[in-house]
Amino acid sequence: MKDNLQALIQIALELWRFKKRLSKEEISTNCRKLLDTSFERLENVLKEAKIDVVDNVGKPYNDGMEEEVIYSEHLEGLPDGTRIVSETIKPSISRDGKLVVSGQIIVGKNNSMQTERGENDVK
């Protein structure tokens, strides 16, 4: 069972990466429809296995989040002191509501602090 879980996790991560890369590419409408259908089928397989891919881009960041903050950056236009997930490097993966892979994120904030590596600067 554990081997199956690792395979499902790998499929979920690769599907997420492929969709992210493809969203930046210019492709025909027909090709997009075919790919979207394939993506939907793969996502349904993961859903049946109770695998969820969590990508929190654009959502508020709080200290209780399970993702690892690998970088914090200054973002103009945010209210002072506001923190959001500005980019997902690797999504979190859960199975049946339990975290199985912790993701990695970049947090955006607007304040006078300098941008630094590591999670200590997020606070």
Secondary structure, DSSP 8 states (H G I E B T S, - for coil): -HHHHHHHHHHHHHHHHHHHHHTTS---HHHHHHHHHHHHHHHHHHHHTTEEEE--TTSB--TT--SEEEEEEE-TTS-TT-EEEEEEEE-EEEETTEEEE--EEEEEE-SSS---BSGGGG-
